Amino acid sequence: MQAVGIVVEYNPFHNGHFHHVTEAKRTTKSDVAVAVMSGQFLQRGEPALVDKWYRTKMALQSGVDVVIELPYIFSTAQATLFASGAVQLLEAMQCKHLAFGSEQGTITPFLNTYEIIHTNQDLYNRIIKEQVQQGKSYPQALFIAYEQLTQQAPNAYIDLAQPNNILGYHYVEALKQLECAMQPATIQRIAAGYHDAIDTSSQIASATGIRQALFGGQNLQEMAQFLPLASREQLQIWQHTHGQFASWESFWPLLKYALLRHTPQQLKQYADVSEGLENSLLKHAAASDSYAEFMNALKSKRYTWTRLQRMLTHIYTGITKEQLHQTQAPSYIRILGMTKQGQAYISTIKKSLTLPLISRVAAISDPVLAIDLHATQMYQQGVAQFSSIKIDEDYKSPPIRF
């Protein structure tokens, strides 16, 4: 059996994701799709709309055969570490291909981009350093350095202003630097851009657009055209059970408490808290009655929204800089769910796996896994701000089987 690996968040799983899974299997001639999926907190530094078990069910009923969890220390990291952790897990699952969605749609420009940056690494790093010293944010500095390297033949390379292209580049970079056997492939992103609002004339909407619409007061029935049946069902079950979807806004009372219980010096133990930002955090948290008010007061040109949210995620969960940096390599494979086809694939590779396969978390002691279990507890506390029903606990949740 041949497997294709995909890196996902499914927040929530929508028609564009269904297209990605279907095309990934078709173009790579794979029997099985293995998804490595973020858990309760995501790469943009926010709690998932619904928990990982609901999102796993969406995936398994919509074409994915195996879902494994991307540990918190990778799922909430900047793009390089996020991609590296995901790639290492898919390589360990013996996937033949890694298929990612992109605005570019063809793989050669990604390979060209890796080569020009890798060949000119010292120059690239020097330009980035100079731009940061001039007050540019790190993403802005990266883009300026990249434009300078590729200005002679821009059409040969990817557009790194596009969010899926950026992640795709980091997947290719990880594959090359880790000398993986897995081969990269890319699927053209269709219809909706990563940050686009919903367009009712289409059946494709971005996850960002869907979340914005839901939080803006639109109901699930109005989102039906953008979601596979399994996604609609799982979102309806969550909403019926808990009353609303998870967000920083709904978690705000606990996040505010988590901030104000620290001194400025204590806040410095968390990733990205530097340059006096700890004082701004405390000042604006004390004065803000909502998450939106807090973030609008905190946001500046120097700090991107995503960087601030990742920092707040670590403060909320209590995961320090030291804990985050304890490793750059996954030490286990945790299965969240599988179909019968996925189970058959796992049976064929189980004896040759290079990492232990976890189906029961109580059976293993691992510091990275301990962080995941703690993150779930904190997600659960956030959900408890608006729901009296507990979400599924990690210790009580075996892999889902379809």
C-alpha positions in Angstrom: 0.0 0.0 0.0 1.2 3.5 -0.8 0.5 6.5 1.4 0.5 10.3 0.8 1.1 12.6 3.7 -0.8 15.8 4.3 -0.3 18.5 7.0 -3.6 19.9 8.2 -5.6 21.8 10.9 -9.1 21.4 9.6 -10.5 24.3 11.5 -13.0 23.3 10.2 -12.7 20.7 7.4 -14.3 22.3 4.3 -14.8 21.5 0.6 -11.4 22.9 -0.3 -9.9 20.4 2.1 -12.0 17.6 0.5 -10.5 18.7 -2.9 -7.0 18.6 -1.5 -7.4 15.1 0.0 -9.0 13.7 -3.2 -6.4 15.3 -5.5 -3.5 14.3 -3.2 -4.5 10.6 -3.5 -5.2 10.9 -7.2 -2.1 12.7 -8.4 0.3 10.6 -6.3 -1.6 7.3 -7.0 -1.8 6.6 -3.3 -4.1 4.1 -1.5 -4.1 6.0 1.8 -4.0 9.6 3.0 -2.2 10.1 6.3 -3.0 13.5 7.9 -0.8 15.0 10.6 -3.2 17.4 12.4 -2.7 20.1 15.0 -4.4 19.4 18.3 -6.3 21.8 20.5 -4.2 25.0 19.7 -3.1 26.0 16.2 -0.2 27.5 14.3 -1.7 30.9 14.1 -1.8 30.9 17.9 -5.5 30.3 18.7 -7.7 27.6 20.1 -9.4 25.3 17.6 -13.0 26.0 16.7 -13.9 22.5 18.0 -11.6 20.0 19.6 -9.3 17.5 17.8 -11.7 14.5 18.2 -14.5 16.3 16.3 -12.1 17.4 13.6 -10.7 13.9 13.3 -14.2 12.5 12.7 -14.7 15.2 10.0 -11.5 14.0 8.3 -12.1 10.3 8.5 -15.6 10.6 7.0 -14.3 12.8 4.1 -11.4 10.8 2.6 -8.6 10.8 5.1 -7.5 7.3 6.2 -5.2 8.0 9.2 -5.1 11.1 11.5 -2.1 11.5 13.8 -1.5 14.4 16.1 1.1 17.1 15.6 2.4 17.8 19.1 1.7 21.2 20.7 5.4 22.3 20.6 5.3 21.9 16.8 1.6 22.9 16.1 2.0 26.3 17.8 5.5 27.0 16.5 6.7 29.4 13.7 6.6 27.9 10.2 10.0 26.3 10.1 9.5 24.2 13.2 5.9 23.5 12.4 6.9 22.1 9.0 9.8 20.2 10.4 7.8 18.4 13.0 5.0 17.5 10.6 7.5 16.3 7.9 9.3 14.1 10.4 6.1 12.4 11.5 4.9 11.7 8.0 8.3 10.4 7.1 8.1 8.1 10.1 4.7 7.0 8.8 6.5 5.9 5.6 4.5 8.1 3.3 5.9 8.2 -0.3 4.7 11.7 -1.0 3.9 14.9 0.9 1.2 16.8 -0.9 0.4 20.3 0.2 -2.0 22.9 -1.1 -0.5 26.1 -2.6 -1.4 29.2 -4.6 1.5 28.2 -7.0 0.1 24.8 -8.0 3.3 23.4 -9.5 6.3 21.9 -7.6 9.3 23.1 -9.7 9.2 26.8 -8.5 9.3 25.5 -4.9 12.4 23.4 -5.7 14.0 26.4 -7.5 13.2 28.6 -4.5 14.8 26.2 -2.0 18.0 26.1 -4.2 18.4 29.8 -4.6 17.9 30.5 -0.9 20.1 27.5 0.2 22.9 28.6 -2.3 22.8 32.2 -1.1 22.1 31.6 2.6 24.7 34.0 4.0 23.5 36.9 1.9 19.9 36.1 2.6 20.5 36.0 6.4 22.5 39.3 6.2 19.6 41.1 4.4 17.1 39.8 7.0 19.3 41.0 9.9 19.7 44.5 8.3 15.9 44.8 7.7 15.0 43.8 11.3 17.6 46.3 12.7 15.8 48.9 10.6 12.5 48.1 12.4 10.9 45.7 9.9 9.0 42.7 11.4 10.6 39.4 10.8 8.1 38.3 8.0 8.6 41.6 6.3 12.4 41.2 6.5 12.2 37.7 5.0 10.1 38.9 2.1 12.5 41.8 1.3 15.5 39.5 1.4 13.7 37.0 -0.9 12.7 39.7 -3.4 16.3 40.8 -3.7 17.5 37.2 -4.3 15.0 36.5 -7.0 14.7 39.8 -8.8 16.5 38.6 -11.9 14.0 35.9 -12.8 10.9 36.2 -10.5 8.7 33.9 -12.5 11.0 30.9 -11.8 10.2 31.1 -8.1 7.2 31.0 -5.9 5.4 34.1 -4.6 6.2 34.2 -0.9 3.6 36.8 -0.2 1.0 33.9 -0.4 0.4 32.1 2.9 0.1 28.6 1.5 3.2 29.1 -0.6 5.1 30.1 2.5 4.1 26.9 4.3 4.8 24.8 1.2 8.3 26.3 0.9 9.0 25.2 4.5 7.8 21.7 3.8 10.2 21.5 0.9 12.9 23.0 3.0 12.3 20.4 5.7 12.3 17.5 3.2 15.6 18.6 1.8 17.4 19.4 5.0 16.2 16.2 6.7 17.2 14.2 3.6 13.8 12.6 3.5 12.8 9.8 1.1 9.3 11.4 0.9 8.8 13.4 -2.3 7.0 16.7 -2.4 3.9 17.4 -4.5 1.5 20.3 -4.6 -2.2 20.8 -5.2 -3.5 24.0 -6.7 -5.6 25.9 -4.2 -8.9 26.7 -5.8 -11.5 29.5 -5.6 -10.9 31.0 -2.1 -7.7 32.5 -0.8 -6.4 31.7 2.7 -7.8 34.9 4.3 -10.8 35.5 1.9 -14.3 36.2 3.2 -17.0 33.8 2.0 -18.5 34.2 -1.4 -22.0 32.7 -1.7 -21.6 32.2 -5.4 -19.0 29.5 -4.8 -18.9 26.2 -2.9 -15.4 26.8 -1.8 -14.6 29.1 1.2 -11.5 29.4 3.4 -11.5 28.1 6.9 -10.8 31.7 8.0 -13.9 33.0 6.1 -16.1 30.3 7.6 -14.9 31.0 11.1 -15.4 34.8 10.6 -19.0 34.2 9.4 -19.8 31.9 12.3 -18.4 34.3 14.9 -20.2 37.1 13.0 -23.6 35.6 13.7 -24.3 33.5 10.6 -25.6 30.0 11.4 -24.4 26.7 10.2 -27.2 26.3 7.7 -25.9 29.4 5.9 -22.4 27.7 5.8 -23.8 24.3 4.4 -22.7 24.9 0.8 -19.0 25.2 1.9 -18.9 22.1 4.1 -19.0 18.3 3.5 -21.9 16.5 5.3 -19.6 15.1 8.0 -18.3 18.6 8.9 -21.8 20.0 9.1 -22.8 17.1 11.4 -19.9 17.4 13.7 -20.2 21.2 14.0 -23.9 20.8 14.7 -23.2 18.2 17.4 -20.6 20.5 19.0 -22.9 23.5 18.9 -25.8 21.6 20.3 -23.6 20.2 23.1 -21.6 23.3 24.0 -23.7 26.2 22.7 -21.0 28.0 20.9 -17.6 27.5 19.2 -14.2 28.0 20.9 -12.3 31.2 20.4 -10.0 33.6 22.2 -12.9 35.8 22.8 -14.8 33.1 24.7 -11.6 32.2 26.6 -10.9 35.8 27.4 -11.6 35.7 31.2 -9.1 32.9 31.7 -6.5 34.5 29.3 -6.8 37.8 31.2 -6.3 36.0 34.5 -3.3 34.1 33.1 -1.7 37.4 32.1 -2.5 39.4 35.2 -1.3 36.7 37.6 2.3 37.2 36.3 4.8 39.9 37.1 6.6 41.5 34.2 9.7 39.4 35.0 7.7 36.2 35.0 6.2 36.9 31.6 9.7 36.9 30.1 9.9 33.1 30.6 7.5 32.7 27.6 8.5 32.6 23.9 8.6 36.0 22.1 8.1 38.1 25.3 10.9 40.7 25.1 11.7 44.3 24.5 9.3 45.6 27.1 6.4 43.7 25.6 5.7 42.2 29.1 4.7 45.7 30.4 2.3 46.3 27.4 0.7 42.9 28.0 -0.1 43.7 31.6 -1.2 47.3 30.9 -3.6 46.4 28.1 -4.9 43.3 29.8 -5.9 45.2 32.9 -7.7 47.9 30.8 -9.5 45.6 28.3 -12.9 44.0 28.7 -12.7 41.8 25.6 -10.1 39.9 23.6 -10.7 42.2 20.5 -10.1 45.3 22.6 -7.0 43.9 24.1 -5.5 42.8 20.7 -6.3 46.1 19.0 -4.5 47.9 21.8 -1.5 45.6 21.8 -1.0 45.3 18.0 1.9 47.3 16.5 3.9 47.3 13.2 6.7 45.4 14.9 4.7 42.4 16.1 2.4 40.4 13.8 -1.0 39.3 15.0 0.1 35.7 14.6 3.3 36.2 16.7 1.3 37.9 19.4 -1.3 35.1 19.4 1.3 32.3 19.7 2.9 34.1 22.6 -0.5 34.4 24.3 -1.2 30.7 23.7 2.0 29.8 25.6 1.1 32.2 28.4 -2.4 30.8 28.6 -1.2 27.2 28.7 1.7 28.0 30.9 4.2 26.4 28.5 7.5 28.1 28.9 10.3 28.9 26.4 12.4 26.2 28.0 9.7 23.6 27.6 9.1 24.5 24.0 12.8 24.2 23.0 13.4 20.9 24.7 13.4 19.1 21.3 13.1 19.6 17.6 12.2 16.0 16.8 9.0 14.1 17.5 9.6 11.1 19.8 6.3 9.2 19.1 3.4 8.9 16.7 0.0 9.4 18.3 -3.0 8.1 16.4 -6.2 10.1 16.7 -8.2 8.0 14.3 -8.2 5.6 11.3 -10.5 4.1 8.8 -10.4 0.3 8.0 -8.1 1.2 5.0 -5.9 3.2 7.4 -5.8 0.4 9.9 -4.7 -2.0 7.2 -1.9 0.4 6.2 -0.7 0.7 9.7 -0.6 -3.1 10.0 1.7 -3.3 7.0 4.2 -0.8 8.5 3.9 -1.3 12.2 6.9 -3.6 12.6 9.2 -1.2 10.8 8.3 2.1 12.4 11.2 4.1 13.8 9.0 5.9 16.4 6.7 4.3 19.0 3.0 4.2 18.0 0.7 5.5 20.7 -3.0 4.6 20.9 -3.3 4.8 24.7 -1.6 7.9 26.2 -1.5 6.3 29.7 0.9 3.7 28.4 3.8 6.1 27.8 5.6 8.8 29.7 7.0 11.5 27.5 7.6 15.2 28.3 6.3 16.3 24.9 3.2 14.2 25.3 2.7 15.6 28.8 2.6 19.1 27.2 -0.2 17.9 24.9 -2.2 16.5 27.8 -1.8 19.8 29.7 -2.8 21.8 26.6 -6.0 19.7 26.3 -6.8 20.5 30.0 -6.4 24.2 29.4 -8.5 24.0 26.2 -11.1 22.2 28.3 -11.0 25.0 30.9 -11.6 27.5 28.2 -14.6 25.6 26.9 -15.9 25.5 30.4 -16.3 29.3 30.3 -19.4 28.8 28.1 -20.3 25.1 28.5 -21.2 22.9 31.4 -20.3 19.8 29.3 -16.7 18.5 29.5 -14.9 17.8 26.3 -13.3 14.4 25.8 -10.2 14.0 28.0 -7.1 12.6 26.4 -6.7 9.8 28.9 -10.3 8.6 28.2 -10.2 8.9 24.4 -8.9 5.9 22.3 -8.3 6.4 18.6 -11.5 6.9 16.6 -12.3 4.0 14.1 -14.4 4.2 11.0 
